[in-house]
Amino acid sequence: MFLPRIKVLTAGFVVVTLATGRAGVLPIRAPAANETGPSRGAPKERVAVYSDRTRTAVQALQADLNAPVPPGFDTEFLLSLLYLDDRAAPWGTVYLTTTVWEMTKTPPHWAGMGPLTKAEARRVIDHLAGEGFFDRAKALAPGELDRLAKPCYLLSVNSPKTGRHDLALGWDLRTFRRLKAFRGLVGKDAAGLLDRGVLGPLEPQRRLWERARALRKPLDAFSVEVRFEGDGKRRPLPSLLLSVPPAEGRKDGAGVVRLDRKQASRLIDHLASTRSPVRTHAVAGKGDPPRPGYAILVRPVEPGFERLELPLGSGMLQALEGIRRAVGGEPAEAIGKT
């Protein structure tokens, strides 16, 4: 697994000292009301309560931004959004750094490197501290990275003094929102890189995640039918209905298996991912559906989930295996017999 190595380039500018009133607390200055008007008042302070771990990380990162760092490093501060997947994807990995350098080797799914000012880096650090990043992040070894569920984004912060802080963001709507939050903290060039390399290409995936939320609202009405549709030339294969609400036996002979709410939620997550084998092997287009094959029918109907067509073949088997792994339990056993 490729991980960046950071070197120093320049000494820091003015040192910003973070005075602490007690362990775990960082006073932060907030503008007073009408601060820029004629009745300008004395600056007020608001207090952000951080854990000792977060406070230590923030102070060390700020020190790296504002003081000389050891020779042999490339930058004072690096924020990396590392996309991990075994297959190609339209979105990718982005580095945002206080000093841009030429890389002799880039990580997989490389989208580019963008510049950060030191003020922008401080905003990123404060943002991450506020959401509890430093309490959960740790330096992950290559073996741990390999074991992460993929696809996912890995958020990393690096500096010479602090080393690396890694946190896997997963693969859902919250991941997109956390990635998008950085856009409002950085300058035009870095924001443009985020748009081109991450947020823009992820937009179709974001829409699916948003629509998946609608499926969860009436979760007690959720069902997925795995329906065989033949060409009249061969013996029909089994069909299966996976359903949260009780469902009676079907006249067409399709088996019926109940889903509990956790299984249904996992299945929605699986079907909502553009990286799931159901979607990567589904036939696109508005022409006649492939026959023979399987149709994946989701209820209630939501745009993007109405019907997924899978022609017979290895891709269909991979898609059914993906559904089986997503649900587990009795439904997985039933799918294995399909």
C-alpha positions in Angstrom: 0.0 0.0 0.0 1.4 3.3 -1.0 1.7 5.9 1.7 3.3 9.4 1.4 6.6 10.5 2.9 6.7 14.1 4.1 9.6 16.4 4.1 10.2 19.9 5.3 10.5 22.7 2.8 10.4 26.0 4.7 10.5 27.4 8.1 7.1 28.4 9.6 5.9 32.0 9.7 4.6 33.7 12.9 4.2 31.1 15.7 0.6 30.9 17.0 0.5 29.9 20.6 -2.6 28.1 21.9 -3.0 29.0 25.6 -4.8 26.3 27.6 -6.8 26.9 30.7 -6.9 23.3 31.7 -6.2 19.9 30.1 -8.4 19.2 27.2 -9.5 22.8 26.6 -8.4 25.2 23.8 -9.7 28.8 24.0 -10.6 30.1 20.6 -11.2 33.7 19.7 -14.5 34.6 18.2 -15.3 38.1 16.7 -17.4 40.3 19.0 -20.7 41.7 17.8 -20.2 44.6 15.4 -16.5 44.1 15.7 -15.8 46.0 12.5 -18.2 48.8 13.2 -18.0 52.0 15.2 -19.0 50.2 18.5 -16.2 47.7 18.1 -15.8 45.8 21.4 -13.1 43.7 23.0 -12.6 40.3 21.4 -14.6 37.5 23.0 -13.5 34.0 23.6 -15.4 30.8 23.0 -14.0 27.6 24.5 -13.8 24.4 22.5 -13.5 21.4 24.7 -11.1 18.8 23.3 -9.7 15.6 24.7 -6.1 15.5 25.7 -5.3 13.4 22.6 -6.9 16.0 20.3 -5.3 18.9 22.1 -1.9 17.3 21.8 -2.4 16.5 18.1 -3.6 20.1 17.3 -0.7 21.7 19.1 1.8 19.5 17.3 0.3 20.2 13.9 0.2 23.9 14.5 3.9 23.8 15.7 4.8 22.0 12.4 3.1 24.7 10.4 4.9 27.5 12.2 8.4 26.3 13.0 11.3 24.7 11.1 11.0 21.0 10.6 13.8 18.4 10.1 15.5 18.1 6.8 14.4 15.4 4.4 10.6 16.1 4.3 8.5 17.5 1.5 5.9 19.5 3.3 4.8 20.9 6.6 1.2 19.6 6.4 -0.5 17.1 4.2 -4.2 16.1 4.0 -4.7 13.1 1.9 -8.0 11.6 0.7 -7.0 8.2 -0.4 -9.5 6.1 -2.4 -9.1 2.4 -1.8 -10.6 -0.1 -4.2 -9.5 -3.1 -6.3 -11.1 -1.8 -9.4 -10.9 1.4 -11.5 -13.2 4.3 -10.6 -14.0 7.7 -12.0 -13.1 9.4 -8.7 -9.8 9.1 -7.0 -7.1 10.1 -4.5 -6.3 13.7 -3.8 -3.5 15.3 -1.8 -3.9 18.9 -0.3 -0.6 20.2 1.0 1.0 23.4 2.2 3.9 22.8 -0.2 3.4 21.1 -3.6 6.3 18.8 -4.7 7.0 16.5 -7.6 6.1 12.9 -6.9 8.1 10.1 -8.5 5.4 7.6 -7.6 1.7 8.3 -7.1 -0.9 6.1 -5.2 -3.6 4.2 -7.0 -6.6 6.1 -8.4 -4.4 9.3 -8.5 -6.4 12.5 -9.2 -3.8 15.1 -8.3 -2.2 17.4 -5.7 -3.6 20.8 -4.6 -2.1 23.7 -2.6 -3.1 24.9 0.8 -2.1 28.1 2.5 -1.1 27.8 6.1 -4.3 29.6 7.1 -6.3 27.0 5.2 -4.4 24.2 6.8 -5.2 25.6 10.3 -8.9 25.6 9.3 -8.7 22.0 8.2 -7.0 21.1 11.5 -9.6 22.9 13.6 -12.4 21.3 11.5 -11.0 17.8 12.1 -10.5 18.5 15.8 -14.1 19.7 16.1 -15.5 16.5 14.6 -13.4 14.2 16.8 -11.0 13.0 14.1 -7.9 12.9 16.3 -9.7 10.8 19.0 -10.5 8.1 16.5 -7.6 8.2 14.0 -4.4 6.2 14.3 -1.5 5.2 12.0 -2.6 2.2 10.1 -0.1 -0.4 9.0 -0.2 -1.7 5.4 -1.8 -5.0 6.6 -4.5 -3.1 8.3 -5.2 -1.0 5.2 -5.5 -4.2 3.1 -8.1 -5.5 5.5 -10.4 -2.4 5.2 -13.8 -3.0 3.6 -13.6 -1.7 0.1 -14.5 0.6 -1.6 -13.8 3.3 1.0 -12.0 6.6 1.4 -9.1 6.8 3.9 -8.7 10.3 5.4 -5.1 10.9 6.5 -3.3 13.9 8.1 0.5 14.0 8.1 3.2 16.3 9.4 6.8 15.7 10.4 6.2 15.9 14.1 2.9 14.1 14.4 3.5 11.4 11.8 0.3 10.0 10.2 -3.3 10.0 11.5 -5.5 7.6 9.5 -9.3 7.1 9.6 -11.4 5.0 7.2 -14.5 6.9 6.3 -16.5 4.0 4.8 -18.7 4.2 1.8 -22.0 6.0 2.3 -23.7 9.4 2.3 -21.8 10.5 5.4 -18.5 9.8 3.5 -19.6 12.2 0.7 -20.6 14.9 3.2 -17.3 14.7 5.1 -15.4 15.0 1.9 -17.5 17.9 0.7 -16.9 19.7 4.0 -13.2 20.3 3.1 -14.3 22.3 0.0 -15.4 25.2 2.2 -12.2 25.3 4.1 -9.7 25.6 1.2 -8.9 28.0 -1.6 -10.0 28.0 -5.3 -7.3 25.7 -6.7 -7.7 23.1 -4.0 -11.5 23.3 -4.2 -11.3 22.9 -8.0 -9.2 19.7 -7.6 -11.8 18.3 -5.1 -14.5 19.0 -7.6 -12.7 17.4 -10.5 -11.1 14.5 -8.7 -13.7 13.6 -6.0 -17.0 15.4 -5.6 -18.0 15.8 -9.3 -17.4 12.2 -10.2 -19.1 11.0 -7.0 -22.3 12.9 -7.8 -24.2 9.9 -9.3 -23.2 7.9 -6.3 -24.4 10.7 -4.0 -27.8 10.7 -5.7 -28.1 6.9 -5.2 -27.2 7.3 -1.5 -29.8 10.1 -1.1 -32.5 7.9 -2.7 -31.5 5.0 -0.5 -32.5 7.2 2.5 -36.0 7.3 1.1 -36.1 3.5 1.0 -35.2 3.4 4.7 -38.1 5.6 5.8 -40.7 2.9 5.0 -38.3 0.1 5.9 -41.2 -2.1 7.1 -42.4 -2.1 3.5 -39.1 -2.9 1.9 -38.6 -6.0 -0.3 -36.4 -7.2 -3.1 -37.5 -9.7 -5.7 -34.9 -11.8 -7.5 -37.1 -12.8 -10.5 -36.0 -15.2 -13.2 -37.3 -14.2 -16.6 -36.8 -16.8 -19.3 -36.8 -16.9 -23.1 -39.2 -19.8 -23.4 -36.5 -22.1 -24.6 -35.1 -23.4 -21.3 -36.4 -24.6 -18.0 -37.0 -21.7 -15.6 -34.6 -21.1 -12.7 -35.8 -20.4 -9.2 -37.1 -16.9 -8.2 -36.9 -15.5 -4.7 -38.6 -12.7 -2.7 -36.7 -11.1 0.2 -39.2 -9.2 2.2 -39.4 -7.3 5.5 -43.2 -7.4 5.7 -44.8 -10.9 5.8 -45.5 -12.2 2.4 -47.5 -15.3 1.4 -46.3 -17.9 -1.1 -46.3 -16.8 -4.7 -48.4 -18.3 -7.4 -45.4 -18.4 -9.7 -43.6 -20.6 -7.2 -41.1 -18.0 -6.1 -39.7 -18.7 -2.6 -40.3 -16.1 0.1 -37.8 -15.3 2.9 -38.2 -12.7 5.6 -35.6 -10.0 6.1 -35.1 -8.4 9.5 -34.5 -4.7 9.6 -30.7 -5.0 9.9 -30.5 -7.3 6.9 -32.7 -4.9 4.9 -30.6 -2.0 5.8 -27.4 -3.8 4.7 -29.1 -4.8 1.4 -30.1 -1.2 0.7 -26.5 -0.1 1.3 -25.3 -2.8 -1.1 -27.7 -1.9 -3.8 -27.0 1.8 -3.4 -23.3 1.4 -4.2 -22.3 2.0 -7.8 -19.4 -0.4 -7.0 -21.6 -3.4 -6.0 -21.5 -6.3 -8.5 -25.3 -5.9 -9.0 -24.8 -2.5 -10.6 -21.5 -3.2 -12.3 -22.9 -6.2 -14.1 -26.4 -4.9 -14.7 -27.3 -4.2 -18.4 -27.7 -0.4 -19.0 -30.0 1.1 -21.6 -33.7 1.2 -22.4 -33.8 -1.6 -24.9 -35.3 -5.1 -24.5 -34.1 -6.7 -21.3 -31.7 -9.7 -21.7 -33.4 -13.1 -21.8 -32.8 -15.4 -20.1 -31.7 -13.5 -17.0 -32.6 -12.2 -13.6 -34.4 -9.0 -12.8 -33.8 -7.4 -9.4 -37.0 -5.5 -8.4 -36.9 -3.2 -5.4 -40.1 -2.1 -3.6 -41.1 0.6 -2.8 -40.1 2.0 -6.1 -37.4 4.7 -6.0 -35.5 6.3 -8.9 -32.4 4.3 -9.7 -33.7 1.2 -7.8 -36.7 0.3 -9.9 -35.3 -2.6 -11.9 -31.8 -4.0 -12.5 -31.4 -6.5 -15.3 -28.7 -9.3 -15.1 -28.2 -11.6 -18.0 -27.2 -15.2 -17.3 -23.4 -15.6 -16.9 -20.6 -15.1 -14.5 -21.6 -11.4 -13.8 -25.0 -12.6 -12.7 -23.4 -15.1 -10.3 -21.2 -12.4 -8.9 -24.2 -10.1 -8.4 -26.2 -12.8 -6.5 -23.1 -13.6 -4.4 -22.8 -9.9 -3.5 -26.5 -9.9 -2.4 -25.9 -13.1 -0.4 -23.0 -11.6 1.5 -24.8 -8.4 2.2 -27.8 -10.0 3.9 -26.4 -13.1 5.7 -28.4 -15.6 7.7 -31.4 -17.4 6.3 -31.8 -15.1 3.3 -28.2 -15.8 2.3 -28.9 -19.6 2.4 -31.9 -19.1 0.2 -30.0 -17.1 -2.3 -27.3 -19.8 -2.4 -29.9 -22.3 -3.5 -31.2 -19.9 -6.3 
